[in-house]
Structure formats: C-alpha cells, structure tokens
Amino acid sequence: MSNLILDYNLSDNSWFGLGGKAKKFFSPNTEKELISYIKNYTSENFITIGSGSNILFRDKGCSETIIKLGKNFRKIKIVDDLLFCGSGSLKNQVSKFALDNEIKNMEFLSCIPGTMGGGVFMNAGCFGYEFKDIIKEVHGIDKNLNKIVIKAKNINFNYRKTDLPNDFIITELVLNIIYGSRKCIEEKITKFKKEKKYAQPSKIKTGGSTFKNPNSNFKAWELIKKSGCDKVKFGNVKFSCMHCNFIENHGNSGKDVEDLINYTIDQVKKKFNIILEPEIKIIGDI
C-alpha cells in the first residue's frame, strides 16, 4: 500500500517540529481507501490528525496508527449556493476561496492555522467568529464505518469543543454562503491579519494557543503571567514574550514542552484554584 508508511517521523507533521516515530502512518486519498484500511486492520487503534498545528507528539513516538487524509480531501467547490470543502483543506485556503468568490463571514479563517476538519472538532475561532457560525452540516464516517451526515443544529458547539465523537472521521464540510463585497471582505482579512501579526508570534516553532480561556474573570495568558510561569523555561522551551499563551520551541524535546504545560497547570491551580485546560492535543506513548 503506497500511502502507508512505517516508522514515520512525526516531527515532519508537527508545527513544533517535535516527536518520535509513528509505527504506522496512513494517508488515504479516497473514502474507499480509508474504509478499506480500517476494515482490514480492525485490531489497530488509530488517531486522525490534520496539519499538526496544535499537536504535540511525544518523543517516544506513537504505537497507534496515525491517519492523515490525503490530497483528495482538500477540494473546495460551490454547489447550489453552498460551499463544500474537504476536511483536509486548510482554513486559510478556504478563506482565500471565499474571498475570490465574494463570500463573507469566513475572513477569520485566514488567521487560524490547520485543517477545516480539526476546526470543526474544536469549534475554532477568533475575532468574534467561530466555526458554529458558518457550518451547515458535516459529512463523515462513524465507528461502524457508515457514511453519515450531521446537521449543524444537531452538534453541540461550545467554547473550543463540540460533542462530536472522537472516533468520528470528518471527510467533508458544508458551509453556508452569504455573499458580500470583495472590497469589504479583503479589508476585514487585512485588518484581522494585522491584529494577529502584532499580537502573536510567527515564523517560530509553536503550537498556537496552549490553553483554553477558563470560565473565570481571567484569560489564560493573564493566569500564566500572574503565576510567574511566563518567565519559566524547561530546556529550550518557554512561553512567548509576544503572547504568553504561546509556547515557543527552540530545542528538540517534546518532554520539555509537556513539562512546561504541566508545571503551568499546577502553579495556576495552586495560586488561583483554577484548572487550565490545554488547547494543544498531546499524542504519543508515555
């Protein structure tokens, strides 16, 4: 099977540039290939990933099979005034497509890294917009390998999470279309990108926002700063001076990243009795 790789280097699919090897890495290009593989290897545990923008792979690698949907899951098209995009398409690509077709309310996608499938699962958002605002329905494969369609109204969207099952593999999204002025859309994208440029680190190995904002009077970054964790280093890993909810990796140890995350959770709990929940997904063998 040409799209099955043994002993795959996970750091090649991580924005942190970290991680050991996956025992198996499978990248199907069609739903048929995906279903066939899972049917043939029912004893295997598998994890589906996107672009690796908010994932920390552990140094010891991963004994579960890693599945990353291939190029045919990155198509974007308009059918009957609805926007269809494969779950593997990148958010900024969808934003660019929307701009080219004068579709508004998708400008925020230009500022969020990663794939559309991952964005649905965590109800990603910024600048007052979230995935729940644009989703009409989600297509995918359930744990019994049935192809199903889930309407947005049947998904419980919350802050940075949904109730979609972890074993549900999203293959395609259908987005509502509202047409607007290209000039206004372009201006909003420019505004969002400018704000992001001056608020978040770029061109540095990072995994995006480290923690979700808790249900409290404080943002995650405020708790990190007030607890003194913004000054803490583990090896060559530290919080960004530009935005202290972003961890910067200047080394080659995933353990250092995980240790900084756990240390911060512990310190914030001790000092404020608030439990920070990681937004970064940690995958791999302990």
N, C-alpha and C positions, 0 to 999 in steps of 0.2 A: 504494500500500500504506500504509494509515493508521498502522500501527505501525512504519514505517520513517522515521527522522528523519535528515536530512542536516545536517552541521556541528553535531553535538550537543555541548553544553558539558559536558565530562566532570566538571568541578568540582561539578556538580549531583548526581553519583553517587559522591562521594568524601567519606569522613569527614574527610579532611584539608582538604577544601574547595579542592582544587587540581587543576590540569590544563587543558590546552588543549582543542581540539575534536576529536571523532571524525569522520572522513569520513562514516561511516555508523553509525547506532545502530539496531539492530533488536530489537524486543521481542515475540516470538511468544506467542500465548495458547494455542496447541494444538501437539501434536506434528506434526500435519499441516502447519501453517503453518511450523514450524521446518524440517521435512524439505524442503518445497517450496522454501523460500528457498535453502537450501544447494544443492539440485539445480539451481536456476536461475542461481546465481552461483558455479559451481564454480571459477572462476579467482580468487575472492577468498580472502584469508586472514582468518580470524576468531578472535576471542578471546571466550570466555564468561566473564561476571562475575556476581557476586551483588550484595550491597548496597554494596560498595565499602568495607567496614570495615577491610580490611587491604591496600588497594591504594594505590599512589602513581602517579597519572597524570602523565606528563611535561608540561612547559609547552608543548612543540611539538605536542601532540595525538597522534593515533593514525591512521595510514593504514589499518590493518587494520579490518575491520568488527567492532564491539562487539555482542555478543549478550547480552541480559539477558532471561531467561524471564519471561513476563508473569503476570497475576493467577491464571490457571487452574492455574499450577504452585505455588500456595501453599495448596492444600487439605489439610486434615488430617482423617483419619477412622479408625475402628476397624472392621476386618473380620476375623471369625473369630479374635478374640483376638490380632490383630496390628495395629500402628499404621502406617498408610500416611500419608506426608506428601510433598507436592510439594517438589522440590529448592529452589524459591524461597521456601518458608516460612521465617520467621525462627526462630532457635533459641529465643528467649525465648517465642515464640508456642507452640512445641511443648511447652516446659516448662509453660506455663500450661494447655494442653490436657491434659497428663499429670496435673497436679495436680487439675484438675476431674474427671478420670476415675479418680483414685486409683491412678495408675501411678507406681511408684517407679523409682529409678536414673536418672532424667532431670533431676534437680534441678540438676545442674551446667550444663545448657543455659541456665538463667536468667541466667548470668553471662558468657556468651560472645556477642559481637555477631556479626552476619552471618547468612547463609543456611545451611540444612541441607546443600545440595549442596557448598558450599565447605568445610563442616565435615568432610564425608566425605573429600574430596580430601586435606586436610592432617591428618586424624585429630586434630581439635581436641580440647582437653581442659583440665580444671582440677580442683583439689581431689581429685586421685587418680582421676578418671574420664576416659575417652576415648571417642571415637565407636566404637571397636572393641568396646566393652563392651555396646553396645545394638543394633548393626546385625545384621540377619538377611540382607538382600540389597539390592542396588542395581539399579534399572532405568534404562536409558538408551539412547542412540543412538551407535553406533560410527562410525568414519571412513567406512565404506561405507554409512552411513545405515540399518543394520539395527537393529531394536529388540532389545536383549538384556538378559538378567538375569544378574547376577554375584552368586553366593553369597558371604557374608562369609568363609567358610572358604577361598575362592579369592583373597582380597585379602590382600596382604602389608602389614599395618599396622605402621608403625614410629613413632618419635617425630616427630610433626608432618609425617608424609608417608606416602603409600601408593604402590603400584606401578600405580595406575590411569593409563591413558594420558592425556596432556594433551588429546588430541583427542576423548576420550570425553565426551559431554554427558549428565550425570546429569539425569533427569527426575523420578524418584521414589525414595524410600527406604522400606524396610520395616523396622520396628523390633520387637524382641522386647518383649513386655509381661510385667511382673511386678507384680501388684497389691500395694498396701500400705495403710497407714493414712494418711488425708488429713492428720491432725494431724502425724504424723512427717514426711511429705513437706513440709508447709508449714514446719515448724520447720527442716528442713535447708535449704530455699531461703532462709529468713530469715537463717540462720547464714552461708551462702555469700555472700549479698549484703552482709551487714555486714562480713565479712572483705574483700571486694573494695572496698567503699567506703573503707576506711581504708588500703588498700594500692595503689590505682591511681587515676590522675587521671580525673575525669569532667567532663562539660559543657565540654570543651576539644577543639579540633580535633587529633585524634591518630589513629594507625593501629593502635592496640593494641601488642602486643609487637613490638619492632623486630627482635630477633634470637632465633633458637632457642638454647636452652641447649646448649653444646658438650659433647662427650664428654670431660669433664675434671673436676677437683676444684672448678672454679669455675662459678658460674652466670653467665649473660650479663651481668646487671646488675653483678655483682662485677668482672668484667673491664672493663666500661665505667668504673666508678668508680676502680679501681686504675690504669687507664691515663690518668686525668685527663680523659677525654672528657666526663664528666658536667658539666664546667664550660665546655665549648666551645660557642660559638654561631656559626652561619652565618646572617647576616642576622637575621631574626626567628624563627629555628628553634633549638630547644635540647632537651635531654633534661629530662624532668620531675623536679622536686625531690622529688616523692612517690614515684616509681618510675623509676629512671634507665634502664630498658629501654623506656620510652615516650617517643617524640618528640612534642613539642608544637609546633604550627604557629601562630605569631602574625603571619604575614605572608602573602604571596601568591606565593611562589616554590617550585615543586617542585624546582628545581635545588638550592636550599639544603638541602632535606631529603635529597636524594640525595648531596650533597656531605658532609653530616654522617655519613651511613651509611658512605660510602666512606672517609672520614677515620678513623672509629672502627675499621673493619676493618683499615686499615693500621696504626694505632697499637697495637692489640691483637696483631697479627701480629708487629710489631717487638719488643714488650716481653715477650710470653709465648709466641711461636711457636704461637699458637692462631688458627685462622681462624674468625671468626664468620660464620655463615650467616644472611642476612636471612630473617625470617619474613614481612616485608612483600613483596608482589609489585609489581615496578616495570614499568609498561606504558607504551609510547609511543615516538615517534620521537626519535632522538638528534639 
